[in-house]
Amino acid sequence: MSHYLVLTAMGADRTGCVSELTKLASECECNILDSRMALFGSEFTFIMLLNGDARAINRIEARIPKVAHTLDLVTMMKRTTGHRTFDLVKHYQVQYSGIDQPGILKVMTAFFATRKIDISSLKSEIDPKTNNMSASILFALTEKISIDELERDFLELCQQTDVQGFIKKATNNLL
């Protein structure tokens, strides 16, 4: 029976940290089903979804604290279940940009939440020199939700919040 673990590690951006964490997963006989890494200032964050048998997951849970201490990382682990599948038929990407305003990301994510649309990926940035912000959101729809209506409402929201934005069909490899 497969067991699943989400592992998050955060620390100073130094060469080799991600390599050491993936090496540990391999040594513990865990599979890396999904992973994301991002830099925030001089810090990095690495998230992995691991699976393996009970012995493999127990092994990595026991070994992470020592590796984290050696690499000066803050880690968090949580057992989970396998990935849920949905009847998703089309994948889309939203992009928007403009002058940064407090609360704009909240407004944009609430737009999807109120329509019960799960966001699968989100990336936002602000250029401190120009105060311009940009964001990219990936999501998928079921047949029950009209993309035409969603796009119309989104463009109206962009106009109300004084940002430029669009929705386009995304390729599955972006998710």
N, CA, C and O of each residue as an XYZ file, in Angstrom:
700
protein
N       0.838     -1.184      0.000
C       0.000      0.000      0.000
C       0.882      1.246      0.000
O       1.849      1.341      0.757
N       0.534      2.189     -0.855
C       1.302      3.419     -0.972
C       0.921      4.412      0.119
O      -0.253      4.575      0.451
N       1.934      5.067      0.667
C       1.760      6.137      1.641
C       2.312      7.408      1.010
O       3.169      7.351      0.127
N       1.812      8.563      1.470
C       2.198      9.844      0.875
C       2.627     10.818      1.951
O       2.096     10.818      3.062
N       3.609     11.656      1.601
C       4.142     12.656      2.526
C       4.448     13.924      1.744
O       5.089     13.881      0.694
N       3.982     15.052      2.268
C       4.371     16.343      1.720
C       5.513     16.850      2.590
O       5.388     16.919      3.813
N       6.617     17.200      1.957
C       7.796     17.698      2.657
C       8.097     19.099      2.145
O       8.254     19.307      0.942
N       8.176     20.047      3.053
C       8.540     21.423      2.717
C       9.839     21.752      3.432
O       9.993     21.473      4.621
N      10.777     22.351      2.697
C      12.052     22.777      3.279
C      12.297     24.223      2.879
O      12.021     24.623      1.748
N      12.818     24.999      3.821
C      13.078     26.409      3.558
C      14.388     26.796      4.235
O      14.674     26.379      5.357
N      15.180     27.607      3.526
C      16.430     28.068      4.111
C      17.169     28.976      3.161
O      16.668     29.332      2.094
N      18.368     29.347      3.564
C      19.199     30.210      2.729
C      19.490     29.507      1.408
O      19.723     28.298      1.374
N      19.473     30.267      0.334
C      19.734     29.704     -0.989
C      21.220     29.379     -1.110
O      22.069     30.264     -1.220
N      21.503     28.079     -1.086
C      22.878     27.599     -1.237
C      22.892     26.444     -2.218
O      21.968     25.631     -2.243
N      23.918     26.372     -3.009
C      24.062     25.287     -3.971
C      24.071     23.941     -3.254
O      24.782     23.753     -2.267
N      23.267     23.007     -3.767
C      23.310     21.638     -3.268
C      22.189     21.235     -2.333
O      22.014     20.042     -2.085
N      21.419     22.179     -1.801
C      20.344     21.815     -0.856
C      19.292     20.932     -1.523
O      18.908     19.900     -0.974
N      18.834     21.331     -2.689
C      17.813     20.543     -3.377
C      18.375     19.171     -3.729
O      17.678     18.162     -3.615
N      19.622     19.134     -4.151
C      20.263     17.865     -4.479
C      20.305     16.936     -3.264
O      20.031     15.742     -3.386
N      20.645     17.474     -2.108
C      20.707     16.658     -0.887
C      19.331     16.125     -0.495
O      19.213     14.984     -0.048
N      18.299     16.939     -0.660
C      16.943     16.494     -0.304
C      16.434     15.429     -1.276
O      15.802     14.461     -0.853
N      16.696     15.595     -2.551
C      16.261     14.571     -3.510
C      17.074     13.289     -3.343
O      16.559     12.189     -3.542
N      18.343     13.438     -2.980
C      19.177     12.261     -2.706
C      18.635     11.492     -1.507
O      18.589     10.262     -1.524
N      18.222     12.216     -0.463
C      17.644     11.575      0.718
C      16.376     10.812      0.351
O      16.180      9.681      0.795
N      15.513     11.427     -0.460
C      14.289     10.745     -0.881
C      14.624      9.440     -1.590
O      13.984      8.415     -1.355
N      15.613      9.483     -2.443
C      16.028      8.287     -3.178
C      16.597      7.221     -2.237
O      16.259      6.043     -2.344
N      17.459      7.646     -1.323
C      18.054      6.707     -0.366
C      16.993      6.029      0.513
O      17.154      4.880      0.924
N      15.915      6.756      0.790
C      14.839      6.212      1.623
C      13.822      5.425      0.793
O      12.816      4.950      1.320
N      14.091      5.292     -0.494
C      13.229      4.555     -1.427
C      11.845      5.198     -1.574
O      10.830      4.512     -1.691
N      11.838      6.534     -1.565
C      10.609      7.287     -1.807
C      10.616      7.791     -3.249
O      11.671      8.124     -3.789
N       9.456      7.844     -3.860
C       9.301      8.437     -5.184
C       8.897      9.891     -5.018
O       8.083     10.211     -4.152
N       9.453     10.773     -5.833
C       9.057     12.179     -5.848
C       7.993     12.315     -6.929
O       8.301     12.309     -8.121
N       6.736     12.437     -6.501
C       5.623     12.512     -7.441
C       5.453     13.909     -8.017
O       5.023     14.068     -9.159
N       5.789     14.910     -7.231
C       5.634     16.301     -7.665
C       6.588     17.131     -6.827
O       6.869     16.788     -5.679
N       7.085     18.217     -7.392
C       7.966     19.093     -6.621
C       7.918     20.500     -7.194
O       7.640     20.702     -8.376
N       8.194     21.464     -6.331
C       8.274     22.868     -6.713
C       9.392     23.503     -5.905
O       9.586     23.188     -4.730
N      10.119     24.395     -6.544
C      11.171     25.138     -5.858
C      11.052     26.587     -6.264
O      10.804     26.882     -7.433
N      11.223     27.490     -5.332
C      11.163     28.911     -5.642
C      12.135     29.663     -4.755
O      12.431     29.244     -3.636
N      12.629     30.782     -5.270
C      13.485     31.681     -4.507
C      12.672     32.889     -4.078
O      11.916     33.457     -4.867
N      12.835     33.274     -2.820
C      12.203     34.467     -2.273
C      13.300     35.272     -1.596
O      13.735     34.939     -0.494
N      13.745     36.329     -2.256
C      14.884     37.069     -1.740
C      16.098     36.157     -1.762
O      16.440     35.608     -2.810
N      16.747     35.989     -0.635
C      17.903     35.092     -0.572
C      17.537     33.739      0.038
O      18.422     32.953      0.377
N      16.248     33.465      0.180
C      15.766     32.205      0.731
C      15.169     31.344     -0.381
O      14.641     31.865     -1.363
N      15.256     30.033     -0.221
C      14.595     29.138     -1.163
C      13.574     28.301     -0.405
O      13.707     28.058      0.794
N      12.567     27.873     -1.125
C      11.574     26.953     -0.582
C      11.434     25.805     -1.565
O      11.350     26.015     -2.775
N      11.410     24.595     -1.037
C      11.309     23.398     -1.859
C      10.206     22.537     -1.271
O      10.208     22.240     -0.076
N       9.271     22.139     -2.109
C       8.155     21.309     -1.671
C       8.137     20.051     -2.528
O       8.265     20.123     -3.750
N       7.980     18.911     -1.892
C       7.897     17.636     -2.608
C       6.695     16.847     -2.106
O       6.374     16.863     -0.918
N       6.042     16.161     -3.029
C       5.057     15.144     -2.674
C       5.743     13.808     -2.899
O       6.107     13.462     -4.023
N       5.913     13.071     -1.827
C       6.615     11.790     -1.876
C       5.630     10.647     -1.681
O       4.606     10.797     -1.014
N       5.956      9.508     -2.271
C       5.198      8.313     -1.925
C       6.145      7.141     -1.816
O       7.251      7.148     -2.356
N       5.683      6.143     -1.106
C       6.456      4.929     -0.897
C       5.678      4.025      0.043
O       4.586      4.365      0.497
N       6.254      2.878      0.322
C       5.585      2.002      1.283
C       5.769      2.588      2.686
O       6.504      3.560      2.860
N       5.115      2.011      3.669
C       5.155      2.547      5.040
C       6.587      2.666      5.550
O       6.936      3.640      6.217
N       7.414      1.673      5.234
C       8.809      1.679      5.701
C       9.569      2.871      5.117
O      10.321      3.537      5.828
N       9.373      3.139      3.823
C      10.086      4.239      3.160
C       9.681      5.593      3.755
O      10.536      6.437      4.022
N       8.391      5.793      3.957
C       7.912      7.066      4.505
C       8.382      7.237      5.949
O       8.791      8.330      6.340
N       8.328      6.169      6.741
C       8.842      6.238      8.120
C      10.323      6.579      8.126
O      10.782      7.358      8.961
N      11.067      5.999      7.203
C      12.513      6.224      7.129
C      12.820      7.698      6.839
O      13.661      8.299      7.507
N      12.147      8.275      5.852
C      12.455      9.674      5.526
C      12.006     10.615      6.636
O      12.669     11.616      6.908
N      10.879     10.300      7.283
C      10.434     11.124      8.407
C      11.473     11.121      9.533
O      11.682     12.139     10.192
N      12.111      9.992      9.747
C      13.117      9.880     10.807
C      14.422     10.572     10.430
O      15.112     11.101     11.301
N      14.768     10.576      9.150
C      16.065     11.131      8.718
C      16.031     12.622      8.409
O      17.074     13.275      8.452
N      14.876     13.174      8.102
C      14.790     14.595      7.724
C      15.353     15.537      8.791
O      16.105     16.444      8.435
N      15.033     15.374     10.076
C      15.534     16.341     11.061
C      17.063     16.491     11.050
O      17.568     17.609     11.150
N      17.791     15.399     10.932
C      19.253     15.482     10.928
C      19.757     16.183      9.664
O      20.645     17.033      9.736
N      19.198     15.831      8.520
C      19.609     16.460      7.258
C      19.267     17.947      7.297
O      20.068     18.780      6.874
N      18.093     18.280      7.797
C      17.676     19.682      7.883
C      18.628     20.471      8.774
O      19.008     21.594      8.444
N      19.010     19.884      9.897
C      19.954     20.555     10.801
C      21.298     20.781     10.110
O      21.872     21.866     10.201
N      21.793     19.765      9.427
C      23.077     19.869      8.717
C      23.049     20.970      7.666
O      24.029     21.695      7.494
N      21.911     21.098      6.953
C      21.790     22.089      5.876
C      21.223     23.425      6.364
O      21.038     24.347      5.570
N      20.949     23.530      7.660
C      20.370     24.733      8.252
C      19.037     25.100      7.591
O      18.818     26.238      7.174
N      18.154     24.096      7.511
C      16.847     24.271      6.892
C      15.732     24.158      7.920
O      15.863     23.445      8.915
N      14.655     24.851      7.679
C      13.419     24.658      8.433
C      12.580     23.708      7.587
O      12.375     23.953      6.398
N      12.098     22.636      8.183
C      11.301     21.668      7.424
C       9.966     21.428      8.115
O       9.803     21.628      9.319
N       9.029     20.992      7.298
C       7.716     20.615      7.798
C       7.266     19.424      6.973
O       7.466     19.391      5.759
N       6.661     18.447      7.628
C       6.173     17.249      6.943
C       4.728     17.013      7.328
O       4.306     17.300      8.448
N       3.982     16.484      6.378
C       2.592     16.141      6.657
C       2.214     14.933      5.816
O       2.418     14.915      4.602
N       1.663     13.927      6.477
C       1.138     12.770      5.758
C      -0.111     13.209      5.002
O      -0.864     14.068      5.461
N      -0.312     12.609      3.848
C      -1.471     12.952      3.034
C      -1.931     11.715      2.275
O      -1.411     10.619      2.482
N      -2.887     11.895      1.414
C      -3.362     10.797      0.576
C      -2.926     11.069     -0.845
O      -2.350     12.119     -1.132
N      -3.191     10.149     -1.720
C      -2.828     10.322     -3.130
C      -3.554     11.491     -3.749
O      -4.519     12.008     -3.184
N      -3.095     11.902     -4.894
C      -3.678     13.035     -5.603
C      -5.118     12.741     -5.996
O      -5.424     11.670     -6.520
N      -5.996     13.698     -5.741
C      -7.399     13.558     -6.135
C      -7.524     13.796     -7.630
O      -6.835     14.648     -8.190
N      -8.383     13.059     -8.256
C      -8.661     13.306     -9.667
C     -10.039     13.937     -9.791
O     -10.973     13.588     -9.068
N     -10.138     14.858    -10.709
C     -11.385     15.558    -10.955
C     -11.751     15.377    -12.415
O     -10.913     15.015    -13.241
N     -12.993     15.629    -12.714
C     -13.450     15.576    -14.090
C     -13.161     16.923    -14.751
O     -14.075     17.660    -15.122
N     -11.884     17.224    -14.889
C     -11.462     18.494    -15.468
C     -11.260     18.299    -16.962
O     -10.634     17.334    -17.401
N     -11.790     19.217    -17.719
C     -11.732     19.033    -19.161
C     -10.816     20.018    -19.865
O     -10.246     19.684    -20.903
N     -10.658     21.213    -19.334
C      -9.824     22.210    -19.994
C      -8.992     22.966    -18.974
O      -9.460     23.299    -17.885
N      -7.753     23.228    -19.350
C      -6.827     23.955    -18.486
C      -6.616     25.354    -19.055
O      -6.514     25.542    -20.267
N      -6.553     26.337    -18.142
C      -6.425     27.730    -18.555
C      -5.372     28.439    -17.733
O      -5.031     28.034    -16.622
N      -4.866     29.520    -18.322
C      -3.897     30.376    -17.655
C      -4.437     31.798    -17.653
O      -4.873     32.309    -18.684
N      -4.406     32.420    -16.503
C      -4.774     33.828    -16.353
C      -3.484     34.590    -16.137
O      -2.619     34.159    -15.375
N      -3.356     35.710    -16.802
C      -2.238     36.609    -16.533
C      -2.803     38.001    -16.357
O      -3.728     38.410    -17.058
N      -2.234     38.715    -15.415
C      -2.618     40.108    -15.247
C      -1.420     40.891    -14.743
O      -0.512     40.336    -14.125
N      -1.433     42.200    -15.018
C      -0.330     43.065    -14.589
C      -0.816     44.497    -14.496
O      -1.843     44.861    -15.070
N      -0.065     45.300    -13.766
C      -0.380     46.710    -13.596
C       0.405     47.282    -12.440
O       1.307     46.638    -11.905
N       0.061     48.485    -12.063
C       0.692     49.116    -10.907
C       0.221     48.371     -9.655
O      -0.964     48.068     -9.515
N       1.149     48.082     -8.757
C       0.797     47.336     -7.556
C      -0.187     48.118     -6.693
O      -0.070     49.331     -6.520
N      -1.155     47.386     -6.162
C      -2.156     47.948     -5.260
C      -2.345     46.972     -4.103
O      -2.375     45.761     -4.325
N      -2.471     47.466     -2.883
C      -2.726     46.558     -1.772
C      -4.017     45.771     -2.010
O      -5.046     46.346     -2.365
N      -3.954     44.460     -1.814
C      -5.140     43.622     -1.885
C      -5.491     43.073     -3.257
O      -6.476     42.346     -3.387
N      -4.715     43.399     -4.288
C      -5.076     42.939     -5.636
C      -5.017     41.413     -5.744
O      -5.884     40.812     -6.377
N      -4.021     40.785     -5.142
C      -3.925     39.326     -5.192
C      -5.105     38.690     -4.470
O      -5.629     37.667     -4.912
N      -5.520     39.285     -3.372
C      -6.690     38.793     -2.631
C      -7.936     38.863     -3.508
O      -8.724     37.918     -3.551
N      -8.110     39.975     -4.201
C      -9.279     40.148     -5.072
C      -9.275     39.110     -6.182
O     -10.309     38.512     -6.481
N      -8.121     38.894     -6.790
C      -8.033     37.952     -7.910
C      -8.272     36.510     -7.457
O      -8.995     35.769     -8.122
N      -7.682     36.112     -6.352
C      -7.889     34.734     -5.886
C      -9.319     34.538     -5.388
O      -9.875     33.449     -5.531
N      -9.920     35.570     -4.808
C     -11.321     35.482     -4.372
C     -12.253     35.319     -5.575
O     -13.290     34.662     -5.479
N     -11.880     35.916     -6.701
C     -12.672     35.771     -7.926
C     -12.878     34.291     -8.254
O     -13.984     33.873     -8.595
N     -11.805     33.503     -8.150
C     -11.904     32.074     -8.448
C     -12.569     31.300     -7.308
O     -13.360     30.389     -7.553
N     -12.251     31.657     -6.081
C     -12.815     30.947     -4.930
C     -14.336     31.075     -4.888
O     -15.027     30.098     -4.595
N     -14.862     32.248     -5.173
C     -16.318     32.426     -5.130
C     -17.021     31.635     -6.229
O     -18.219     31.370     -6.138
N     -16.278     31.261     -7.261
C     -16.846     30.450     -8.346
C     -16.516     28.969     -8.173
O     -16.790     28.150     -9.050
N     -15.916     28.641     -7.013
C     -15.534     27.263     -6.671
C     -14.585     26.651     -7.698
O     -14.699     25.480     -8.059
N     -13.640     27.482     -8.162
C     -12.603     27.042     -9.098
C     -11.300     26.940     -8.331
O     -10.831     27.924     -7.760
N     -10.710     25.747     -8.317
C      -9.442     25.541     -7.626
C      -8.287     26.064     -8.473
O      -8.214     25.811     -9.675
N      -7.397     26.791     -7.830
C      -6.176     27.274     -8.473
C      -5.133     26.176     -8.338
O      -4.905     25.670     -7.239
N      -4.494     25.801     -9.449
C      -3.482     24.752     -9.378
C      -2.073     25.321     -9.270
O      -1.160     24.628     -8.822
N      -1.888     26.569     -9.673
C      -0.578     27.196     -9.568
C      -0.757     28.707     -9.551
O      -1.644     29.244    -10.215
N       0.081     29.381     -8.795
C       0.025     30.833     -8.689
C       1.434     31.369     -8.569
O       2.228     30.891     -7.759
N       1.739     32.362     -9.379
C       3.029     33.045     -9.264
C       2.768     34.531     -9.396
O       2.142     34.973    -10.359
N       3.247     35.308     -8.427
C       3.082     36.760     -8.494
C       4.401     37.425     -8.136
O       5.174     36.916     -7.325
N       4.643     38.576     -8.761
C       5.882     39.317     -8.537
C       5.601     40.808     -8.560
O       4.660     41.267     -9.208
N       6.423     41.553     -7.848
C       6.391     43.013     -7.895
C       7.803     43.487     -8.190
O       8.759     43.054     -7.546
N       7.932     44.374     -9.161
C       9.223     44.988     -9.461
C       9.362     46.194     -8.537
O       8.645     47.180     -8.710
N      10.268     46.141     -7.559
C      10.364     47.232     -6.581
C      10.797     48.561     -7.203
O      10.520     49.621     -6.641
N      11.463     48.521     -8.338
C      11.917     49.766     -8.981
C      10.768     50.505     -9.652
O      10.709     51.734     -9.610
N       9.851     49.758    -10.274
C       8.765     50.386    -11.030
C       7.418     50.295    -10.331
O       6.466     50.962    -10.736
N       7.324     49.473     -9.281
C       6.076     49.194     -8.569
C       5.050     48.498     -9.463
O       3.851     48.545     -9.188
N       5.523     47.853    -10.534
C       4.642     47.062    -11.389
C       4.558     45.646    -10.843
O       5.554     45.063    -10.415
N       3.359     45.116    -10.869
C       3.165     43.734    -10.436
C       2.622     42.934    -11.613
O       1.999     43.466    -12.531
N       2.889     41.632    -11.543
C       2.336     40.719    -12.539
C       2.072     39.400    -11.847
O       2.715     39.053    -10.856
N       1.106     38.667    -12.396
C       0.765     37.374    -11.809
C       0.288     36.435    -12.900
O      -0.247     36.853    -13.927
N       0.495     35.165    -12.647
C       0.025     34.106    -13.528
C      -0.662     33.064    -12.655
O      -0.106     32.609    -11.655
N      -1.875     32.694    -13.046
C      -2.665     31.719    -12.301
C      -3.069     30.611    -13.257
O      -3.564     30.884    -14.351
N      -2.865     29.375    -12.857
C      -3.305     28.229    -13.651
C      -4.483     27.569    -12.945
O      -4.501     27.445    -11.721
N      -5.463     27.151    -13.735
C      -6.630     26.482    -13.187
C      -7.235     25.582    -14.257
O      -6.904     25.692    -15.438
N      -8.114     24.700    -13.834
C      -8.817     23.817    -14.768
C     -10.310     23.901    -14.486
O     -10.734     24.163    -13.361
N     -11.093     23.675    -15.529
C     -12.546     23.759    -15.419
C     -13.206     22.432    -15.737
O     -12.676     21.611    -16.486
N     -14.370     22.244    -15.150
C     -15.233     21.137    -15.549
C     -16.141     21.656    -16.660
O     -16.147     22.849    -16.961
N     -16.893     20.767    -17.253
C     -17.818     21.175    -18.314
C     -18.927     22.084    -17.797
O     -19.566     22.785    -18.582
N     -19.161     22.081    -16.502
C     -20.265     22.845    -15.924
C     -20.011     24.357    -15.941
O     -20.958     25.138    -15.846
N     -18.772     24.770    -16.058
C     -18.436     26.194    -15.980
C     -18.147     26.718    -17.384
O     -17.346     26.137    -18.117
N     -18.787     27.792    -17.745
C     -18.608     28.407    -19.056
C     -17.368     29.299    -19.065
O     -17.279     30.253    -18.292
N     -16.426     28.991    -19.930
C     -15.223     29.818    -20.026
C     -15.562     31.198    -20.570
O     -14.932     32.183    -20.185
N     -16.539     31.286    -21.452
C     -16.919     32.591    -22.014
C     -17.436     33.526    -20.923
O     -17.050     34.694    -20.866
N     -18.305     33.012    -20.065
C     -18.835     33.815    -18.960
C     -17.720     34.169    -17.970
O     -17.637     35.304    -17.501
N     -16.873     33.199    -17.661
C     -15.765     33.433    -16.744
C     -14.840     34.515    -17.294
O     -14.434     35.419    -16.564
N     -14.515     34.421    -18.562
C     -13.614     35.406    -19.181
C     -14.245     36.802    -19.172
O     -13.562     37.788    -18.896
N     -15.514     36.887    -19.464
C     -16.204     38.184    -19.443
C     -16.141     38.798    -18.044
O     -15.828     39.979    -17.894
N     -16.438     37.995    -17.021
C     -16.406     38.483    -15.642
C     -14.982     38.871    -15.232
O     -14.784     39.863    -14.529
N     -13.993     38.085    -15.673
C     -12.605     38.386    -15.321
C     -12.162     39.706    -15.948
O     -11.532     40.526    -15.281
N     -12.481     39.916    -17.204
C     -12.098     41.171    -17.874
C     -12.775     42.377    -17.221
O     -12.197     43.461    -17.146
N     -13.998     42.173    -16.754
C     -14.692     43.238    -16.022
C     -13.969     43.534    -14.712
O     -13.814     44.694    -14.331
N     -13.524     42.477    -14.022
C     -12.764     42.657    -12.783
C     -11.449     43.388    -13.061
O     -11.052     44.263    -12.291
N     -10.785     43.040    -14.141
C      -9.535     43.726    -14.506
C      -9.781     45.216    -14.695
O      -8.993     46.045    -14.239
N     -10.852     45.546    -15.353
C     -11.191     46.955    -15.588
C     -11.463     47.657    -14.255
O     -11.002     48.779    -14.042
N     -12.200     47.011    -13.368
C     -12.530     47.592    -12.063
C     -11.290     47.810    -11.202
O     -11.226     48.770    -10.434
N     -10.307     46.921    -11.329
C      -9.105     47.004    -10.495
C      -7.942     47.689    -11.200
O      -6.841     47.765    -10.653
N      -8.178     48.182    -12.400
C      -7.188     48.934    -13.172
C      -5.929     48.110    -13.465
O      -4.806     48.592    -13.314
N      -6.143     46.854    -13.890
C      -5.034     46.015    -14.350
C      -5.360     45.499    -15.748
O      -6.518     45.478    -16.168
N      -4.329     45.089    -16.447
C      -4.491     44.466    -17.753
C      -4.438     42.965    -17.550
O      -3.560     42.472    -16.842
N      -5.363     42.220    -18.159
C      -5.348     40.782    -17.969
C      -6.015     40.032    -19.095
O      -6.715     40.606    -19.929
N      -5.777     38.721    -19.099
C      -6.408     37.856    -20.093
C      -6.433     36.430    -19.578
O      -5.709     36.064    -18.652
N      -7.291     35.634    -20.209
C      -7.363     34.197    -19.955
C      -7.084     33.515    -21.281
O      -7.638     33.889    -22.314
N      -6.211     32.498    -21.241
C      -5.957     31.722    -22.456
C      -5.893     30.249    -22.105
O      -5.622     29.869    -20.965
N      -6.145     29.440    -23.100
C      -6.044     27.992    -22.914
C      -4.581     27.646    -22.618
O      -3.667     28.161    -23.261
N      -4.381     26.781    -21.650
C      -3.026     26.390    -21.268
C      -2.754     24.970    -21.711
O      -3.668     24.156    -21.844
N      -1.500     24.689    -21.934
C      -1.119     23.314    -22.198
C      -0.998     22.586    -20.878
O      -0.600     23.185    -19.879
N      -1.328     21.324    -20.850
C      -1.307     20.560    -19.599
C       0.058     20.536    -18.937
O       0.142     20.393    -17.717
N       1.143     20.673    -19.715
C       2.462     20.606    -19.087
C       2.785     21.841    -18.256
O       3.795     21.851    -17.553
N       1.950     22.890    -18.316
C       2.140     24.038    -17.444
C       1.670     23.747    -16.031
O       2.090     24.412    -15.084
N       0.795     22.748    -15.884
C       0.226     22.451    -14.572
C       1.160     21.587    -13.859
O       0.897     21.199    -12.720
